[in-house]
């Protein structure tokens, strides 16, 4: 559970960032979670 919470934090940071890969990285993390 701890790792999952950490992963969600990373996803939120990626989604908040303006990097060119932010959207795809967040989508990849979401897909990995599912």
Rosetta silent file (secondary structure, phi, psi, omega in degrees, C-alpha in Angstrom):
SEQUENCE: XXXXXXXXXXXXXXXXXXXXXXXXXXXXXXXXXX
SCORE:     score description
SCORE:     0.000 S_00000001
   1 L     0.000  -36.256 -179.562    0.000    0.000    0.000 S_00000001
   2 H   -62.442  -43.646  179.868    2.887    2.308    0.791 S_00000001
   3 H   -63.864  -36.555  179.783    4.334    1.861   -2.684 S_00000001
   4 H   -65.852  -42.261  179.152    0.954    2.585   -4.252 S_00000001
   5 H   -63.373  -41.116  179.110    0.587    5.853   -2.311 S_00000001
   6 H   -63.296  -39.619 -179.345    4.096    6.860   -3.374 S_00000001
   7 H   -65.220  -41.416  179.094    3.219    6.053   -6.983 S_00000001
   8 H   -64.284  -37.330  176.560    0.078    8.200   -6.821 S_00000001
   9 H   -61.408  -43.830  178.697    2.205   11.078   -5.492 S_00000001
  10 H   -62.243  -41.232 -179.261    4.530   10.695   -8.483 S_00000001
  11 H   -62.644  -42.596  178.966    1.545   10.623  -10.818 S_00000001
  12 H   -63.731  -39.960  178.846    0.188   13.845   -9.320 S_00000001
  13 H   -64.495  -42.100  179.284    3.578   15.523   -9.712 S_00000001
  14 H   -64.393  -42.836 -179.430    3.787   14.406  -13.337 S_00000001
  15 H   -64.995  -32.542 -178.274    0.276   15.611  -14.051 S_00000001
  16 H   -80.554  -23.943 -178.061    1.086   18.975  -12.473 S_00000001
  17 L   -74.891  158.654 -176.486    4.353   19.357  -14.380 S_00000001
  18 L  -102.782   13.653 -178.584    4.476   21.041  -17.782 S_00000001
  19 L   -63.926  155.452 -178.857    6.954   18.646  -19.344 S_00000001
  20 L   -64.352  -22.597 -177.642    6.276   17.280  -22.837 S_00000001
  21 L  -103.303    0.830 -175.621    6.035   13.762  -21.401 S_00000001
  22 H   -54.878  -48.101 -176.206    3.969   14.647  -18.329 S_00000001
  23 H   -64.991  -45.840 -178.493    0.687   13.542  -19.894 S_00000001
  24 H   -68.066  -37.899  179.177    2.002   10.266  -21.327 S_00000001
  25 H   -64.208  -44.204  179.004    3.881    9.380  -18.134 S_00000001
  26 H   -62.282  -41.664  179.374    0.763    9.956  -16.039 S_00000001
  27 H   -64.196  -39.864  179.559   -1.276    7.875  -18.488 S_00000001
  28 H   -64.996  -40.968  178.291    1.313    5.097  -18.342 S_00000001
  29 H   -64.708  -42.226  178.863    1.220    5.100  -14.534 S_00000001
  30 H   -61.520  -44.206 -179.501   -2.577    5.006  -14.586 S_00000001
  31 H   -63.597  -37.409  179.847   -2.523    2.131  -17.047 S_00000001
  32 H   -68.253  -33.723  179.336    0.010    0.319  -14.867 S_00000001
  33 H   -69.230  -38.076 -175.544   -2.234    0.793  -11.820 S_00000001
  34 L   -63.480    0.000    0.000   -5.305   -0.641  -13.555 S_00000001
